[in-house]
Amino acid sequence: MQERDAQRYLEALMSRRSHRLFDGQTLTENQLSSLGELKAESLGLGHLRTHFVHRPGDLDHVFRGVVGSYGKTLGTSALLAFTAAEDDSWQAGMQCGYIGEQYVLLAESLGLGSCWNGGMFGIKQLMALVPLGPNERVVSLIALGTPQEVQDRVGRLTKMVFKRKEIGEIASGTLLGSGGYITAALEAVRLAPSAVNRQPWYFDTGSEGEVVLTASRRGGLVPVDLGIAMLHFYVAALAQGVRGHWEVTGADRAVFRLLPANH
Ligand SMILES: Cc1cc2nc3c(=O)[nH]c(=O)nc-3n(C[C@H](O)[C@H](O)[C@H](O)COP(=O)(O)O)c2cc1C
């Protein structure tokens, strides 16, 4: 990723929020080609397949939602589906979060709204659009479209029950005190989407300037949430000219290391 892409993503992550009502219109040529040309950066984990479906206004049957309509998006124009081998569990989840969030931020910068969907969809309806291979599963979906400006009851409720965490709740005092690019990178993580707004991430210092991310809870979508947080952290660091990379060291742990200046 270039520094200018990171700048663009950083702006997008500051304005992004989940949208659940779209206008059902066809995406523009520019939106379609930009999304189609994205060469997303990878964590180098697992084997994830990305599928893009453009069916303006004809995707409501896929996003059915359950309890209190959580997961029901209406007027969706396009969806991204991420699939992986059945046995490729948390690796595919992290990879999905890291790659999918690049689509989310690119979409935001193109004037599109988005909503991650971790499982509130009709699998039969989806399979009619995205054929799954044998032993392949859907890791997550992302709904895309031009957002309609309305009150989002589901979004408001979710955030009332699970409030956005303060920076001191997602990072150790030692890390926060280390200065440099860290505060802005953690602020970018704070704004990240997560399943049911659980924000299951905790950042601490490692050895020699490393930053260690661990999961603060367990759950099927936690790896996806961690991948998203890693992407936000990476983008905000790079936008400040700090180039690093994440090394995943386990199902719920990853280490961010700075690259030498001339890398
Ligand atoms: C992996 C993942 C799965 C999600 N699944 C759903 C879902 O099924 N239905 C839904 O309405 N929102 C879903 N969301 C959106 C979250 O509820 C939302 O990101 C969170 O409440 C924070 O709100 P914000 O995105 O507006 O900042 C999901 C988010 C993530 C990251």
Ligand as a Chemical Component Dictionary entry (heavy atoms), coordinates in Angstrom:
data_LIG
# 
_chem_comp.id                   LIG 
_chem_comp.type                 NON-POLYMER 
_chem_comp.pdbx_formal_charge   0 
_chem_comp.three_letter_code    LIG 
# 
loop_
_chem_comp_atom.comp_id 
_chem_comp_atom.atom_id 
_chem_comp_atom.alt_atom_id 
_chem_comp_atom.type_symbol 
_chem_comp_atom.charge 
_chem_comp_atom.model_Cartn_x 
_chem_comp_atom.model_Cartn_y 
_chem_comp_atom.model_Cartn_z 
_chem_comp_atom.pdbx_ordinal 
LIG C1  C1  C 0 -17.612 -9.116 11.408 1  
LIG C2  C2  C 0 -18.825 -8.191 11.544 2  
LIG C3  C3  C 0 -20.089 -8.728 11.434 3  
LIG C4  C4  C 0 -21.202 -7.874 11.526 4  
LIG N1  N1  N 0 -22.429 -8.416 11.353 5  
LIG C5  C5  C 0 -23.497 -7.600 11.342 6  
LIG C6  C6  C 0 -24.768 -8.156 11.078 7  
LIG O1  O1  O 0 -24.933 -9.363 10.866 8  
LIG N2  N2  N 0 -25.820 -7.294 11.073 9  
LIG C7  C7  C 0 -25.680 -5.942 11.274 10 
LIG O2  O2  O 0 -26.671 -5.220 11.225 11 
LIG N3  N3  N 0 -24.474 -5.393 11.524 12 
LIG C8  C8  C 0 -23.381 -6.194 11.557 13 
LIG N4  N4  N 0 -22.149 -5.664 11.772 14 
LIG C9  C9  C 0 -21.995 -4.206 11.994 15 
LIG C10 C10 C 0 -21.765 -3.894 13.474 16 
LIG O3  O3  O 0 -22.949 -4.023 14.205 17 
LIG C11 C11 C 0 -21.188 -2.475 13.575 18 
LIG O4  O4  O 0 -19.944 -2.429 12.935 19 
LIG C12 C12 C 0 -21.011 -2.024 15.014 20 
LIG O5  O5  O 0 -22.248 -1.974 15.685 21 
LIG C13 C13 C 0 -20.338 -0.647 15.092 22 
LIG O6  O6  O 0 -21.082 0.305  14.396 23 
LIG P1  P1  P 0 -20.465 1.135  13.186 24 
LIG O7  O7  O 0 -20.023 0.150  12.136 25 
LIG O8  O8  O 0 -21.585 2.028  12.732 26 
LIG O9  O9  O 0 -19.270 1.893  13.708 27 
LIG C14 C14 C 0 -21.022 -6.484 11.729 28 
LIG C15 C15 C 0 -19.740 -5.960 11.857 29 
LIG C16 C16 C 0 -18.643 -6.804 11.750 30 
LIG C17 C17 C 0 -17.261 -6.228 11.813 31 
# 
loop_
_chem_comp_bond.comp_id 
_chem_comp_bond.atom_id_1 
_chem_comp_bond.atom_id_2 
_chem_comp_bond.value_order 
_chem_comp_bond.pdbx_ordinal 
LIG C1  C2  SING 1  
LIG C2  C3  SING 2  
LIG C2  C16 DOUB 3  
LIG C3  C4  DOUB 4  
LIG C4  N1  SING 5  
LIG C4  C14 SING 6  
LIG N1  C5  DOUB 7  
LIG C5  C6  SING 8  
LIG C5  C8  SING 9  
LIG C6  O1  DOUB 10 
LIG C6  N2  SING 11 
LIG N2  C7  SING 12 
LIG C7  O2  DOUB 13 
LIG C7  N3  SING 14 
LIG N3  C8  DOUB 15 
LIG C8  N4  SING 16 
LIG N4  C9  SING 17 
LIG N4  C14 SING 18 
LIG C9  C10 SING 19 
LIG C10 O3  SING 20 
LIG C10 C11 SING 21 
LIG C11 O4  SING 22 
LIG C11 C12 SING 23 
LIG C12 O5  SING 24 
LIG C12 C13 SING 25 
LIG C13 O6  SING 26 
LIG O6  P1  SING 27 
LIG P1  O7  DOUB 28 
LIG P1  O8  SING 29 
LIG P1  O9  SING 30 
LIG C14 C15 DOUB 31 
LIG C15 C16 SING 32 
LIG C16 C17 SING 33 
# 
